[in-house]
Amino acid sequence: MTRDTYSSLKKKIEKEILKLQKQAQALQTKQRGPVIASIIRSMREYDITPEELTLAFNKKATGPSQRNATAAKPSATKPTAVKRPVAPKYRHPETGATWTGRGKAPRWVTAAEAEGKNRNDFLIA
């Protein structure tokens, strides 16, 4: 593939990308009009002022707006919660190994249960 062919092909693709971006912008503008009209109609119906919307919007948004957060991370559906460590609930008396009681039971618990012991025997007081 020669340099001229690559260069002309790249320009053609960039031109197509620009055309598609303009189409997407036009579609978004076209779709937003009826939504805005509906919002204004509802505001008039319920006597809602723009100031009330501003106050309500600012109460909900802590930091960057939801729109900006979504634009930055399109795959994110929810902000992730901070994971806190869970205190262990069970302790092996000989080895001192612990288990929180969440998830799959460790081997020492399943082995003890296979021997006929009760899981409650390993509870931490």
ZAMI-25039 format. One line per field, with one value per residue: residue number from 0; residue in three letters; chain; x, y, z of N, C-alpha, C in turn. Coordinates in pm, whole numbers, plus 50000, padded with zeros to 5 digits. Example, Ala and Ser with C-alpha at 12.3 -4.5 7.8 and 13.67 -1.06 7.14 Angstrom:
residues 2
n	(0,1)
res	(ala,ser)
chain	(A,A)
n_u	(51319,51285)
n_v	(49431,49775)
n_w	(50780,50708)
ca_u	(51230,51367)
ca_v	(49550,49894)
ca_w	(50780,50714)
c_u	(51320,51290)
c_v	(49670,50003)
c_w	(50780,50787)
END
This chain:
residues 125
n	(0,1,2,3,4,5,6,7,8,9,10,11,12,13,14,15,16,17,18,19,20,21,22,23,24,25,26,27,28,29,30,31,32,33,34,35,36,37,38,39,40,41,42,43,44,45,46,47,48,49,50,51,52,53,54,55,56,57,58,59,60,61,62,63,64,65,66,67,68,69,70,71,72,73,74,75,76,77,78,79,80,81,82,83,84,85,86,87,88,89,90,91,92,93,94,95,96,97,98,99,100,101,102,103,104,105,106,107,108,109,110,111,112,113,114,115,116,117,118,119,120,121,122,123,124)
res	(met,thr,arg,asp,thr,tyr,ser,ser,leu,lys,lys,lys,ile,glu,lys,glu,ile,leu,lys,leu,gln,lys,gln,ala,gln,ala,leu,gln,thr,lys,gln,arg,gly,pro,val,ile,ala,ser,ile,ile,arg,ser,met,arg,glu,tyr,asp,ile,thr,pro,glu,glu,leu,thr,leu,ala,phe,asn,lys,lys,ala,thr,gly,pro,ser,gln,arg,asn,ala,thr,ala,ala,lys,pro,ser,ala,thr,lys,pro,thr,ala,val,lys,arg,pro,val,ala,pro,lys,tyr,arg,his,pro,glu,thr,gly,ala,thr,trp,thr,gly,arg,gly,lys,ala,pro,arg,trp,val,thr,ala,ala,glu,ala,glu,gly,lys,asn,arg,asn,asp,phe,leu,ile,ala)
chain	(A,A,A,A,A,A,A,A,A,A,A,A,A,A,A,A,A,A,A,A,A,A,A,A,A,A,A,A,A,A,A,A,A,A,A,A,A,A,A,A,A,A,A,A,A,A,A,A,A,A,A,A,A,A,A,A,A,A,A,A,A,A,A,A,A,A,A,A,A,A,A,A,A,A,A,A,A,A,A,A,A,A,A,A,A,A,A,A,A,A,A,A,A,A,A,A,A,A,A,A,A,A,A,A,A,A,A,A,A,A,A,A,A,A,A,A,A,A,A,A,A,A,A,A,A)
n_u	(50085,50073,50200,50045,49798,49731,49723,49519,49306,49289,49214,48965,48824,48834,48681,48435,48388,48359,48128,47942,47950,47834,47579,47494,47491,47291,47072,47055,46991,46744,46596,46600,46437,46144,46149,46237,46023,45819,45907,45890,45614,45523,45639,45491,45237,45256,45337,45617,45921,46215,46417,46353,46404,46679,46769,46687,46834,47096,47100,47091,47323,47644,47941,48081,47840,47575,47549,47802,47959,47861,47930,48205,48252,48112,48039,47987,47743,47662,47800,48078,48062,48236,48437,48434,48631,48530,48457,48606,48421,48446,48695,48975,49073,49328,49509,49453,49343,49108,48763,48513,48256,48131,48082,48238,48296,48601,48859,48929,48696,48506,48628,48619,48343,48289,48398,48209,48181,48032,47962,47923,48091,48324,48283,48367,48393)
n_v	(49883,50211,50532,50749,50632,50542,50786,50925,50752,50767,51036,51027,50858,51011,51227,51102,51028,51279,51364,51175,51241,51494,51423,51276,51476,51641,51467,51436,51699,51722,51528,51629,51857,51799,51682,51887,52063,51913,51909,52180,52214,52050,52189,52426,52324,52231,52454,52507,52665,52782,52833,52666,52421,52447,52457,52201,52041,52103,52004,51728,51676,51613,51732,51661,51691,51455,51409,51476,51288,51053,51089,51081,50823,50595,50329,50299,50235,50274,50456,50310,50150,50203,49949,49787,49623,49303,49173,48877,48574,48310,48094,47883,47657,47540,47626,47896,48020,48230,48308,48495,48410,48463,48402,48123,47843,47793,47541,47420,47446,47301,47050,46996,46986,46763,46572,46561,46766,47067,47379,47589,47535,47666,47933,48271,48411)
n_w	(50000,49906,50014,49932,49885,50141,50278,50140,50188,50464,50498,50374,50547,50785,50703,50668,50932,51053,50920,51019,51290,51283,51198,51419,51614,51507,51525,51802,51877,51751,51891,52150,52153,52171,52427,52595,52556,52674,52939,53005,52975,53184,53399,53392,53441,53704,53836,53870,53925,53748,53932,54145,54026,53989,54254,54341,54166,54241,54499,54458,54311,54404,54378,54060,53796,53726,53457,53352,53486,53380,53115,53132,53219,53051,53088,53353,53591,53849,54125,54284,54596,54905,55014,55314,55561,55686,56002,56132,56176,56236,56378,56345,56588,56617,56412,56395,56180,56018,55928,55767,55732,55505,55159,54988,55195,55377,55335,55582,55730,55581,55590,55864,55900,55748,55909,56099,56279,56408,56256,56428,56638,56588,56618,56692,57007)
ca_u	(50000,50158,50173,49936,49674,49703,49689,49387,49209,49274,49135,48828,48765,48815,48570,48316,48368,48306,47990,47860,47939,47736,47448,47461,47458,47160,46973,47040,46919,46606,46532,46592,46331,46019,46169,46238,45885,45745,45950,45831,45471,45506,45670,45376,45124,45276,45390,45756,46006,46352,46497,46327,46479,46821,46792,46672,46946,47217,47093,47120,47459,47752,48059,48047,47702,47555,47571,47947,48011,47823,48007,48342,48254,47984,48004,47954,47603,47651,47929,48110,48063,48362,48431,48493,48662,48431,48521,48593,48316,48491,48841,49022,49141,49467,49591,49422,49286,48976,48671,48406,48126,48079,48143,48259,48362,48738,48878,48930,48557,48441,48688,48565,48203,48292,48429,48092,48178,47936,48024,47913,48203,48435,48242,48450,48307)
ca_v	(50000,50329,50639,50830,50559,50546,50922,50958,50669,50822,51159,50986,50805,51124,51304,51023,51039,51413,51363,51098,51317,51599,51358,51242,51602,51683,51377,51470,51826,51694,51451,51708,51957,51756,51656,52017,52113,51837,51955,52313,52193,52000,52297,52517,52254,52219,52583,52488,52771,52738,52840,52543,52315,52468,52414,52055,51981,52122,51914,51592,51665,51643,51722,51674,51656,51318,51404,51473,51162,50951,51111,51039,50678,50549,50195,50301,50252,50326,50475,50194,50175,50173,49818,49787,49486,49238,49105,48732,48515,48176,48078,47746,47660,47496,47708,48038,48071,48288,48319,48590,48348,48504,48334,47979,47806,47746,47396,47371,47437,47188,46926,46973,46945,46627,46487,46558,46881,47171,47507,47675,47507,47752,48072,48354,48464)
ca_w	(50000,49897,50109,49879,49906,50284,50313,50086,50259,50599,50485,50343,50672,50876,50649,50701,51078,51077,50870,51113,51414,51259,51196,51557,51681,51457,51582,51943,51882,51711,51998,52273,52144,52235,52570,52661,52553,52774,53072,53024,52994,53321,53492,53395,53500,53848,53886,53911,53871,53717,54056,54220,53959,54018,54392,54347,54092,54320,54615,54413,54260,54496,54294,53918,53766,53681,53313,53329,53536,53284,52993,53156,53232,52998,53133,53495,53618,53984,54189,54366,54740,54970,55078,55447,55601,55771,56114,56120,56258,56274,56394,56364,56718,56611,56322,56410,56055,56039,55815,55798,55717,55374,55046,54998,55319,55356,55344,55719,55776,55513,55641,55998,55885,55696,56025,56186,56370,56375,56223,56546,56728,56553,56634,56780,57113)
c_u	(50090,50113,50055,49801,49633,49655,49549,49278,49183,49189,48988,48755,48739,48697,48437,48284,48307,48159,47897,47845,47837,47595,47402,47420,47320,47048,46948,46960,46771,46530,46511,46475,46201,46033,46167,46097,45800,45780,45887,45681,45443,45536,45553,45256,45135,45334,45530,45840,46144,46443,46477,46401,46628,46854,46786,46789,47074,47217,47133,47266,47558,47881,48019,47904,47694,47581,47721,48008,47980,47904,48151,48353,48123,47944,47962,47806,47580,47791,47957,48116,48200,48348,48505,48523,48555,48506,48504,48491,48359,48643,48872,49105,49289,49555,49567,49366,49145,48896,48556,48268,48061,48152,48158,48338,48504,48749,48873,48789,48489,48497,48633,48419,48194,48322,48313,48085,48078,48011,48023,48023,48318,48402,48336,48357,48303)
c_v	(50123,50435,50725,50762,50563,50684,50959,50877,50723,50950,51127,50937,50919,51211,51234,51032,51174,51423,51290,51171,51430,51541,51324,51366,51650,51597,51409,51599,51804,51622,51534,51807,51914,51729,51787,52076,52042,51882,52091,52303,52144,52108,52394,52453,52250,52345,52569,52597,52715,52740,52715,52425,52325,52421,52261,51987,51991,52035,51773,51576,51705,51623,51739,51628,51514,51305,51396,51342,51049,50966,51063,50888,50622,50412,50191,50324,50311,50357,50356,50234,50138,50040,49825,49642,49432,49162,48954,48678,48377,48173,47931,47745,47623,47589,47858,48100,48119,48292,48408,48527,48385,48428,48185,47948,47757,47596,47345,47360,47317,47056,46893,46928,46802,46527,46482,46673,46983,47301,47600,47650,47603,47902,48146,48419,48615)
c_w	(50000,49995,50061,49903,50053,50324,50264,50155,50399,50595,50457,50467,50770,50833,50682,50850,51111,51034,50968,51246,51400,51257,51337,51634,51637,51515,51729,51959,51851,51823,52124,52270,52209,52385,52647,52665,52658,52915,53101,53049,53136,53424,53504,53465,53653,53911,53944,53845,53838,53842,54141,54158,53989,54159,54404,54278,54174,54444,54576,54374,54368,54419,54150,53894,53715,53532,53284,53376,53438,53156,53012,53160,53180,53048,53280,53514,53756,54036,54282,54512,54796,55042,55211,55486,55697,55880,56097,56219,56311,56283,56416,56492,56711,56528,56339,56283,56083,55910,55857,55793,55585,55265,55071,55125,55290,55379,55486,55775,55711,55560,55779,55991,55832,55808,56124,56284,56318,56349,56344,56648,56706,56567,56729,56880,57110)
END
